Amino acid sequence: LVADSINGLFYRNAISYGFPALQCAGASEMFEEGDPAEVDLLHGTVTNLRTGETRVGSRLSQLMVEILAAGGIEALLVKEGYMD
């Protein structure tokens, strides 16, 4: 999910469930329907591949990226041996 604004509670829950979310002001203005996008969560960038326009939003922390890569917080805790 890339959005101009994301509620803080929704944002944390999305990451916890393994759903990538990036807040990037003006992202909705830079795309037309069907435009391909490239999203870099570590750097917080959103690029319209048709126009080449790039905007920088909020970066995800390394821990958030690890949670997403594991498939959510529960999967990460299982992977690290904290849960069965």
Phi and psi in radians as a Rosetta constraint file:
Dihedral C 1 N 2 CA 2 C 2 CIRCULARHARMONIC -2.133 0.35
Dihedral N 2 CA 2 C 2 N 3 CIRCULARHARMONIC 2.209 0.35
Dihedral C 2 N 3 CA 3 C 3 CIRCULARHARMONIC -2.503 0.35
Dihedral N 3 CA 3 C 3 N 4 CIRCULARHARMONIC 2.721 0.35
Dihedral C 3 N 4 CA 4 C 4 CIRCULARHARMONIC -1.064 0.35
Dihedral N 4 CA 4 C 4 N 5 CIRCULARHARMONIC -0.645 0.35
Dihedral C 4 N 5 CA 5 C 5 CIRCULARHARMONIC -2.577 0.35
Dihedral N 5 CA 5 C 5 N 6 CIRCULARHARMONIC 2.440 0.35
Dihedral C 5 N 6 CA 6 C 6 CIRCULARHARMONIC -2.322 0.35
Dihedral N 6 CA 6 C 6 N 7 CIRCULARHARMONIC 2.264 0.35
Dihedral C 6 N 7 CA 7 C 7 CIRCULARHARMONIC -1.031 0.35
Dihedral N 7 CA 7 C 7 N 8 CIRCULARHARMONIC 2.389 0.35
Dihedral C 7 N 8 CA 8 C 8 CIRCULARHARMONIC -1.003 0.35
Dihedral N 8 CA 8 C 8 N 9 CIRCULARHARMONIC -0.743 0.35
Dihedral C 8 N 9 CA 9 C 9 CIRCULARHARMONIC -1.147 0.35
Dihedral N 9 CA 9 C 9 N 10 CIRCULARHARMONIC -0.775 0.35
Dihedral C 9 N 10 CA 10 C 10 CIRCULARHARMONIC -1.064 0.35
Dihedral N 10 CA 10 C 10 N 11 CIRCULARHARMONIC -0.742 0.35
Dihedral C 10 N 11 CA 11 C 11 CIRCULARHARMONIC -1.024 0.35
Dihedral N 11 CA 11 C 11 N 12 CIRCULARHARMONIC -0.877 0.35
Dihedral C 11 N 12 CA 12 C 12 CIRCULARHARMONIC -1.146 0.35
Dihedral N 12 CA 12 C 12 N 13 CIRCULARHARMONIC -0.704 0.35
Dihedral C 12 N 13 CA 13 C 13 CIRCULARHARMONIC -1.136 0.35
Dihedral N 13 CA 13 C 13 N 14 CIRCULARHARMONIC -0.703 0.35
Dihedral C 13 N 14 CA 14 C 14 CIRCULARHARMONIC -1.034 0.35
Dihedral N 14 CA 14 C 14 N 15 CIRCULARHARMONIC -0.846 0.35
Dihedral C 14 N 15 CA 15 C 15 CIRCULARHARMONIC -1.090 0.35
Dihedral N 15 CA 15 C 15 N 16 CIRCULARHARMONIC -0.765 0.35
Dihedral C 15 N 16 CA 16 C 16 CIRCULARHARMONIC -1.056 0.35
Dihedral N 16 CA 16 C 16 N 17 CIRCULARHARMONIC -0.559 0.35
Dihedral C 16 N 17 CA 17 C 17 CIRCULARHARMONIC -1.578 0.35
Dihedral N 17 CA 17 C 17 N 18 CIRCULARHARMONIC 0.075 0.35
Dihedral C 17 N 18 CA 18 C 18 CIRCULARHARMONIC 1.433 0.35
Dihedral N 18 CA 18 C 18 N 19 CIRCULARHARMONIC 0.381 0.35
Dihedral C 18 N 19 CA 19 C 19 CIRCULARHARMONIC -1.814 0.35
Dihedral N 19 CA 19 C 19 N 20 CIRCULARHARMONIC 1.901 0.35
Dihedral C 19 N 20 CA 20 C 20 CIRCULARHARMONIC -1.105 0.35
Dihedral N 20 CA 20 C 20 N 21 CIRCULARHARMONIC 2.319 0.35
Dihedral C 20 N 21 CA 21 C 21 CIRCULARHARMONIC -2.439 0.35
Dihedral N 21 CA 21 C 21 N 22 CIRCULARHARMONIC 2.359 0.35
Dihedral C 21 N 22 CA 22 C 22 CIRCULARHARMONIC -2.354 0.35
Dihedral N 22 CA 22 C 22 N 23 CIRCULARHARMONIC 2.204 0.35
Dihedral C 22 N 23 CA 23 C 23 CIRCULARHARMONIC -1.591 0.35
Dihedral N 23 CA 23 C 23 N 24 CIRCULARHARMONIC 2.190 0.35
Dihedral C 23 N 24 CA 24 C 24 CIRCULARHARMONIC -2.543 0.35
Dihedral N 24 CA 24 C 24 N 25 CIRCULARHARMONIC 1.828 0.35
Dihedral C 24 N 25 CA 25 C 25 CIRCULARHARMONIC -1.004 0.35
Dihedral N 25 CA 25 C 25 N 26 CIRCULARHARMONIC 2.301 0.35
Dihedral C 25 N 26 CA 26 C 26 CIRCULARHARMONIC 1.461 0.35
Dihedral N 26 CA 26 C 26 N 27 CIRCULARHARMONIC 0.029 0.35
Dihedral C 26 N 27 CA 27 C 27 CIRCULARHARMONIC -1.075 0.35
Dihedral N 27 CA 27 C 27 N 28 CIRCULARHARMONIC -0.632 0.35
Dihedral C 27 N 28 CA 28 C 28 CIRCULARHARMONIC -1.183 0.35
Dihedral N 28 CA 28 C 28 N 29 CIRCULARHARMONIC -0.417 0.35
Dihedral C 28 N 29 CA 29 C 29 CIRCULARHARMONIC -1.420 0.35
Dihedral N 29 CA 29 C 29 N 30 CIRCULARHARMONIC -0.322 0.35
Dihedral C 29 N 30 CA 30 C 30 CIRCULARHARMONIC -1.652 0.35
Dihedral N 30 CA 30 C 30 N 31 CIRCULARHARMONIC 0.023 0.35
Dihedral C 30 N 31 CA 31 C 31 CIRCULARHARMONIC -2.175 0.35
Dihedral N 31 CA 31 C 31 N 32 CIRCULARHARMONIC 2.532 0.35
Dihedral C 31 N 32 CA 32 C 32 CIRCULARHARMONIC -1.931 0.35
Dihedral N 32 CA 32 C 32 N 33 CIRCULARHARMONIC 2.768 0.35
Dihedral C 32 N 33 CA 33 C 33 CIRCULARHARMONIC -0.939 0.35
Dihedral N 33 CA 33 C 33 N 34 CIRCULARHARMONIC 2.289 0.35
Dihedral C 33 N 34 CA 34 C 34 CIRCULARHARMONIC 1.598 0.35
Dihedral N 34 CA 34 C 34 N 35 CIRCULARHARMONIC -0.134 0.35
Dihedral C 34 N 35 CA 35 C 35 CIRCULARHARMONIC -1.180 0.35
Dihedral N 35 CA 35 C 35 N 36 CIRCULARHARMONIC 2.342 0.35
Dihedral C 35 N 36 CA 36 C 36 CIRCULARHARMONIC -1.363 0.35
Dihedral N 36 CA 36 C 36 N 37 CIRCULARHARMONIC 2.563 0.35
Dihedral C 36 N 37 CA 37 C 37 CIRCULARHARMONIC -2.187 0.35
Dihedral N 37 CA 37 C 37 N 38 CIRCULARHARMONIC 2.645 0.35
Dihedral C 37 N 38 CA 38 C 38 CIRCULARHARMONIC -2.145 0.35
Dihedral N 38 CA 38 C 38 N 39 CIRCULARHARMONIC 2.225 0.35
Dihedral C 38 N 39 CA 39 C 39 CIRCULARHARMONIC -2.134 0.35
Dihedral N 39 CA 39 C 39 N 40 CIRCULARHARMONIC 2.203 0.35
Dihedral C 39 N 40 CA 40 C 40 CIRCULARHARMONIC -1.959 0.35
Dihedral N 40 CA 40 C 40 N 41 CIRCULARHARMONIC 1.798 0.35
Dihedral C 40 N 41 CA 41 C 41 CIRCULARHARMONIC -1.178 0.35
Dihedral N 41 CA 41 C 41 N 42 CIRCULARHARMONIC -0.613 0.35
Dihedral C 41 N 42 CA 42 C 42 CIRCULARHARMONIC -1.174 0.35
Dihedral N 42 CA 42 C 42 N 43 CIRCULARHARMONIC -0.645 0.35
Dihedral C 42 N 43 CA 43 C 43 CIRCULARHARMONIC -1.719 0.35
Dihedral N 43 CA 43 C 43 N 44 CIRCULARHARMONIC -0.158 0.35
Dihedral C 43 N 44 CA 44 C 44 CIRCULARHARMONIC 1.273 0.35
Dihedral N 44 CA 44 C 44 N 45 CIRCULARHARMONIC 0.453 0.35
Dihedral C 44 N 45 CA 45 C 45 CIRCULARHARMONIC -1.792 0.35
Dihedral N 45 CA 45 C 45 N 46 CIRCULARHARMONIC 2.563 0.35
Dihedral C 45 N 46 CA 46 C 46 CIRCULARHARMONIC -2.227 0.35
Dihedral N 46 CA 46 C 46 N 47 CIRCULARHARMONIC 2.206 0.35
Dihedral C 46 N 47 CA 47 C 47 CIRCULARHARMONIC -2.170 0.35
Dihedral N 47 CA 47 C 47 N 48 CIRCULARHARMONIC 2.302 0.35
Dihedral C 47 N 48 CA 48 C 48 CIRCULARHARMONIC -1.482 0.35
Dihedral N 48 CA 48 C 48 N 49 CIRCULARHARMONIC 1.957 0.35
Dihedral C 48 N 49 CA 49 C 49 CIRCULARHARMONIC -1.247 0.35
Dihedral N 49 CA 49 C 49 N 50 CIRCULARHARMONIC -0.323 0.35
Dihedral C 49 N 50 CA 50 C 50 CIRCULARHARMONIC -1.347 0.35
Dihedral N 50 CA 50 C 50 N 51 CIRCULARHARMONIC -0.771 0.35
Dihedral C 50 N 51 CA 51 C 51 CIRCULARHARMONIC -1.720 0.35
Dihedral N 51 CA 51 C 51 N 52 CIRCULARHARMONIC -0.369 0.35
Dihedral C 51 N 52 CA 52 C 52 CIRCULARHARMONIC 1.476 0.35
Dihedral N 52 CA 52 C 52 N 53 CIRCULARHARMONIC -0.030 0.35
Dihedral C 52 N 53 CA 53 C 53 CIRCULARHARMONIC -1.198 0.35
Dihedral N 53 CA 53 C 53 N 54 CIRCULARHARMONIC 2.356 0.35
Dihedral C 53 N 54 CA 54 C 54 CIRCULARHARMONIC -2.218 0.35
Dihedral N 54 CA 54 C 54 N 55 CIRCULARHARMONIC 2.421 0.35
Dihedral C 54 N 55 CA 55 C 55 CIRCULARHARMONIC -2.239 0.35
Dihedral N 55 CA 55 C 55 N 56 CIRCULARHARMONIC 2.679 0.35
Dihedral C 55 N 56 CA 56 C 56 CIRCULARHARMONIC -1.913 0.35
Dihedral N 56 CA 56 C 56 N 57 CIRCULARHARMONIC 2.232 0.35
Dihedral C 56 N 57 CA 57 C 57 CIRCULARHARMONIC -1.992 0.35
Dihedral N 57 CA 57 C 57 N 58 CIRCULARHARMONIC -2.679 0.35
Dihedral C 57 N 58 CA 58 C 58 CIRCULARHARMONIC -1.425 0.35
Dihedral N 58 CA 58 C 58 N 59 CIRCULARHARMONIC 2.297 0.35
Dihedral C 58 N 59 CA 59 C 59 CIRCULARHARMONIC -1.361 0.35
Dihedral N 59 CA 59 C 59 N 60 CIRCULARHARMONIC 2.659 0.35
Dihedral C 59 N 60 CA 60 C 60 CIRCULARHARMONIC -1.588 0.35
Dihedral N 60 CA 60 C 60 N 61 CIRCULARHARMONIC 2.510 0.35
Dihedral C 60 N 61 CA 61 C 61 CIRCULARHARMONIC -1.252 0.35
Dihedral N 61 CA 61 C 61 N 62 CIRCULARHARMONIC 2.859 0.35
Dihedral C 61 N 62 CA 62 C 62 CIRCULARHARMONIC -1.047 0.35
Dihedral N 62 CA 62 C 62 N 63 CIRCULARHARMONIC -0.667 0.35
Dihedral C 62 N 63 CA 63 C 63 CIRCULARHARMONIC -1.110 0.35
Dihedral N 63 CA 63 C 63 N 64 CIRCULARHARMONIC -0.732 0.35
Dihedral C 63 N 64 CA 64 C 64 CIRCULARHARMONIC -1.089 0.35
Dihedral N 64 CA 64 C 64 N 65 CIRCULARHARMONIC -0.691 0.35
Dihedral C 64 N 65 CA 65 C 65 CIRCULARHARMONIC -1.121 0.35
Dihedral N 65 CA 65 C 65 N 66 CIRCULARHARMONIC -0.702 0.35
Dihedral C 65 N 66 CA 66 C 66 CIRCULARHARMONIC -1.126 0.35
Dihedral N 66 CA 66 C 66 N 67 CIRCULARHARMONIC -0.690 0.35
Dihedral C 66 N 67 CA 67 C 67 CIRCULARHARMONIC -1.090 0.35
Dihedral N 67 CA 67 C 67 N 68 CIRCULARHARMONIC -0.796 0.35
Dihedral C 67 N 68 CA 68 C 68 CIRCULARHARMONIC -1.098 0.35
Dihedral N 68 CA 68 C 68 N 69 CIRCULARHARMONIC -0.766 0.35
Dihedral C 68 N 69 CA 69 C 69 CIRCULARHARMONIC -1.095 0.35
Dihedral N 69 CA 69 C 69 N 70 CIRCULARHARMONIC -0.570 0.35
Dihedral C 69 N 70 CA 70 C 70 CIRCULARHARMONIC -1.378 0.35
Dihedral N 70 CA 70 C 70 N 71 CIRCULARHARMONIC -0.285 0.35
Dihedral C 70 N 71 CA 71 C 71 CIRCULARHARMONIC 1.735 0.35
Dihedral N 71 CA 71 C 71 N 72 CIRCULARHARMONIC 0.256 0.35
Dihedral C 71 N 72 CA 72 C 72 CIRCULARHARMONIC 2.206 0.35
Dihedral N 72 CA 72 C 72 N 73 CIRCULARHARMONIC 2.943 0.35
Dihedral C 72 N 73 CA 73 C 73 CIRCULARHARMONIC -1.138 0.35
Dihedral N 73 CA 73 C 73 N 74 CIRCULARHARMONIC -0.687 0.35
Dihedral C 73 N 74 CA 74 C 74 CIRCULARHARMONIC -1.108 0.35
Dihedral N 74 CA 74 C 74 N 75 CIRCULARHARMONIC -0.781 0.35
Dihedral C 74 N 75 CA 75 C 75 CIRCULARHARMONIC -1.103 0.35
Dihedral N 75 CA 75 C 75 N 76 CIRCULARHARMONIC -0.634 0.35
Dihedral C 75 N 76 CA 76 C 76 CIRCULARHARMONIC -1.159 0.35
Dihedral N 76 CA 76 C 76 N 77 CIRCULARHARMONIC -0.742 0.35
Dihedral C 76 N 77 CA 77 C 77 CIRCULARHARMONIC -1.129 0.35
Dihedral N 77 CA 77 C 77 N 78 CIRCULARHARMONIC -0.642 0.35
Dihedral C 77 N 78 CA 78 C 78 CIRCULARHARMONIC -1.151 0.35
Dihedral N 78 CA 78 C 78 N 79 CIRCULARHARMONIC -0.813 0.35
Dihedral C 78 N 79 CA 79 C 79 CIRCULARHARMONIC -1.025 0.35
Dihedral N 79 CA 79 C 79 N 80 CIRCULARHARMONIC -0.663 0.35
Dihedral C 79 N 80 CA 80 C 80 CIRCULARHARMONIC -1.528 0.35
Dihedral N 80 CA 80 C 80 N 81 CIRCULARHARMONIC 0.045 0.35
Dihedral C 80 N 81 CA 81 C 81 CIRCULARHARMONIC 1.496 0.35
Dihedral N 81 CA 81 C 81 N 82 CIRCULARHARMONIC 0.203 0.35
Dihedral C 81 N 82 CA 82 C 82 CIRCULARHARMONIC -1.488 0.35
Dihedral N 82 CA 82 C 82 N 83 CIRCULARHARMONIC -0.330 0.35
Dihedral C 82 N 83 CA 83 C 83 CIRCULARHARMONIC -2.412 0.35
Dihedral N 83 CA 83 C 83 N 84 CIRCULARHARMONIC 2.735 0.35
